[in-house]
Amino acid sequence: MLDDRRRPVIRAFLVCLILAAIVVSLFDLPAGLTVVIFLGLFGWVLVTQGGKFSCRHCGKNVKLGSNTCHHCGREVSSWYEQRKASQTPAPPPERAAPLRAPAVVHAPPRSYRVTLEPTTYGFDTDGIEGDDVTGAGFHLRDADGQAIEHEDPQLAELGVAVFKVAGTSFRRDALQAPAFAAGQRVALVQEPENEHDPNAVAVYDKERRLHVGYVPAEIAADVGRRPELWALILWEWRDTEGRCGLKLLAHPPSVEIERLPA
């Protein structure tokens, strides 16, 4: 069994020998010139018939018959494997996978505690014929006991939203239910089929039976994208006819709510 490295040399030798015999038979040449022609043909055939192939390591051309790539110095396949690979058509390129939007990686939420401190106050609105409006609900304090305003930016950084419920004036009867007293949990329900606003988020009691209003339109889309939010009534307003408005606090589960006794 011939070594794979010798096959191209032997084949070149045989080809040159046949060509030299043909030339000698056609032309009566001296022996020295015949040897020169034979060697020239041998070198030409060895070079041109050897061919080239690509190194499977670096991808550059390597002389057929070589066992080592002179570019990267790594061992290459045998002559038979090289020749077979050079005669085998390359497989069709694989179809590129469709581009996908990069996944959004959210940092794990940090745990935080907000304390609800019960309080009440009254003031003259100058808006409804001078009626006195009373507010009742909770002030906020952080884990260190420091007061937090309802509009404090640090609440937004924690994923907490504080907002007045819109549309309560159209639902005064439902608004008087005990389920909408300050401190009660409420449900935020998306209404994608709402003909006025597909981003609308309705406010119901925690049993989802009484509809009292909506999340304000300017933040409804953001709140609707966060179904994990829990909501409670942070503040309520009362006039001479009863409860007339609500303010909610919506928070993620990472924000712990602690309610102090009245």
C-alpha positions, 0 to 999 in steps of 0.5 A: 500500500503506497503512502498517500504522500508518494502518490502525486510524485509517482503519478507525475513520474509516470506521466512524464515517462509516457510524455518523454517516450512519445517525444523520443519516438517522434523525434530522434533526440540525443539521450542527454536532451531526452533526460532534460526534457523528461526532468522538465516535464516531471517538474511541470507535471508535479507542480501543475497536477499537484493542485492545492487545497484549503487548510481546515485550520486556517483556511489558506491554500496548502500544496497537495501532498503536504501533511503540514500547513506552511501557514499555521504549522498544523497537521493536515489530512492525507492526500486521499482525503485532501483530493476527495475534499477538493473534488467534493462540492461545498455544501450549501451555506446554512440559512442565517437565523432570523434576527431577534430582538435582544432579550431585555435583562432586568436587574433583580429588584431590591427589597424596600419597605414603605410605611403607611402612617394614618392621618387626616386633614381638612381644607376649603377647596374654593372649587365646589361652592366653598364646601369643606373637603376632608382628606384621609389616608396615609403619609409615607415613611421609608425604612429609616422613618424619614417622611416621603412625599407622595410625589417623591422621585425615589418612589418612581425609582423603586417602581412605585406609582402614586396617582389620582383615580380618574373618572370617579365623579361619574361613579359616585355611588360605587365610590361610597362602598367600604371597599374604597376606603383608604388602605383597601386593596384594589384591582387594576384591570386592563381594557384592551378593547376600550373604544376610547383608549386601548391602553386603558386600565380600570380600577375595581375593588379587590373582588372586581365587582365595583368599577370606580374609575381609571388610571390616568391616561398619561401613565395608563400604558406604563402601568398596563405593561406591569401586571405584577403591580399591587395597588391600594388606596393611599388617600381619599377625599370627602365632601358633604356628599361623601367620598369624592376622590381617590389616590392610589399607590401601585407598587411591585412585590419587591416593595414591602408595605407596612401599615402603622395602627391608627 
